[in-house]
Amino acid sequence: MSVLIQVLEQTHSAHTPWEQVKYAFIDWDHVTTLRLDGQCGVWLDGTKHGESHRLAATASPEESIFFLLRVYDRIAECRQAGGSWIVGHDGRTVASIRATRFPLTTES
């Protein structure tokens, strides 16, 4: 079982079209810390020294705590359900956080 979580590859502004934002996926088993930066950022720290990934840049510091908590909630739901999952989002809003099983299969 694995859970991959989407992170932002670079800093972008609130006005950057989503098509221009670059994303990566991190294996949740390699995340040591999920933290807030005191502004609008939510960050993941990895197992390697100095490894850090931006999970989100929310509209307000208040929203960042809800983003962090919702991601924890999604991860817990995925682990409870078992199997492999991808957790994705738009990098800005709590409502965009979704979890999808993978690999995707098509019924014939």
C-alpha positions as CSV (number, residue, x, y, z in Angstrom):
1,M,0.0,0.0,0.0
2,S,1.2,3.5,-0.8
3,V,-0.2,7.0,-0.6
4,L,1.3,9.6,-2.9
5,I,0.6,13.2,-2.1
6,Q,0.8,16.1,-4.6
7,V,3.2,18.9,-3.9
8,L,4.1,22.2,-5.7
9,E,7.5,22.1,-7.5
10,Q,7.9,25.9,-7.5
11,T,6.5,29.0,-5.9
12,H,3.7,30.6,-7.9
13,S,1.4,33.5,-7.3
14,A,-2.4,33.4,-6.7
15,H,-2.8,34.6,-10.3
16,T,-0.7,31.9,-12.0
17,P,-3.0,29.7,-14.3
18,W,-3.2,26.1,-13.0
19,E,-1.9,24.9,-16.4
20,Q,1.5,26.6,-15.6
21,V,1.9,25.3,-12.1
22,K,4.3,22.3,-11.8
23,Y,3.5,19.5,-9.4
24,A,5.3,16.4,-8.1
25,F,4.2,13.5,-6.0
26,I,5.8,12.4,-2.7
27,D,5.4,9.0,-1.0
28,W,3.6,9.7,2.3
29,D,5.9,7.0,4.0
30,H,8.8,9.4,3.4
31,V,7.2,12.4,5.1
32,T,8.5,13.2,8.5
33,T,6.7,16.5,9.2
34,L,3.7,18.4,7.9
35,R,4.0,22.0,9.0
36,L,2.7,25.6,8.6
37,D,5.1,28.4,7.8
38,G,3.2,31.0,9.8
39,Q,2.0,32.8,6.7
40,C,-0.1,31.0,4.0
41,G,2.2,28.0,3.3
42,V,1.8,24.3,4.2
43,W,5.0,22.3,3.9
44,L,6.1,18.6,4.0
45,D,9.5,17.7,5.3
46,G,11.1,14.5,4.0
47,T,13.4,11.9,5.4
48,K,16.5,13.4,3.8
49,H,18.3,16.2,5.6
50,G,17.0,19.6,4.3
51,E,14.3,18.0,2.1
52,S,11.2,20.2,2.1
53,H,8.2,20.4,-0.3
54,R,5.5,23.0,-0.5
55,L,2.1,21.3,-0.2
56,A,0.0,24.5,-0.6
57,A,-0.1,28.3,-0.6
58,T,-3.5,29.2,0.7
59,A,-5.3,32.5,0.5
60,S,-4.9,33.2,4.2
61,P,-3.0,31.9,7.2
62,E,-6.3,30.7,8.7
63,E,-7.1,28.6,5.7
64,S,-3.7,26.9,5.8
65,I,-4.5,25.2,9.1
66,F,-7.7,23.8,7.6
67,F,-5.7,22.6,4.5
68,L,-3.2,20.8,6.8
69,L,-5.9,19.1,8.8
70,R,-7.9,18.1,5.7
71,V,-4.8,16.5,4.2
72,Y,-4.2,14.5,7.4
73,D,-7.9,13.5,7.3
74,R,-7.6,12.3,3.7
75,I,-4.4,10.3,4.4
76,A,-6.1,8.6,7.4
77,E,-9.1,7.7,5.2
78,C,-6.8,6.2,2.6
79,R,-4.8,4.2,5.1
80,Q,-8.0,2.9,6.7
81,A,-9.4,1.8,3.3
82,G,-6.2,0.1,2.3
83,G,-4.7,-0.1,-1.2
84,S,-2.8,2.6,-3.1
85,W,-3.9,6.2,-3.4
86,I,-3.0,9.5,-4.9
87,V,-4.0,12.6,-2.9
88,G,-4.3,15.7,-5.1
89,H,-5.4,19.3,-4.9
90,D,-5.1,22.7,-6.6
91,G,-2.5,24.0,-4.1
92,R,-4.8,26.7,-2.8
93,T,-8.2,25.6,-1.5
94,V,-9.3,23.0,1.0
95,A,-12.3,22.1,-1.1
96,S,-10.0,20.9,-3.9
97,I,-8.4,18.1,-1.9
98,R,-9.3,14.7,-3.4
99,A,-8.1,11.1,-3.0
100,T,-8.2,8.6,-5.9
101,R,-7.2,4.9,-5.9
102,F,-4.5,3.9,-8.3
103,P,-3.7,2.3,-10.5
104,L,-6.9,3.2,-12.3
105,T,-8.6,0.3,-13.9
106,T,-11.2,0.3,-16.6
107,E,-13.9,-2.4,-16.7
108,S,-14.3,-4.0,-20.1
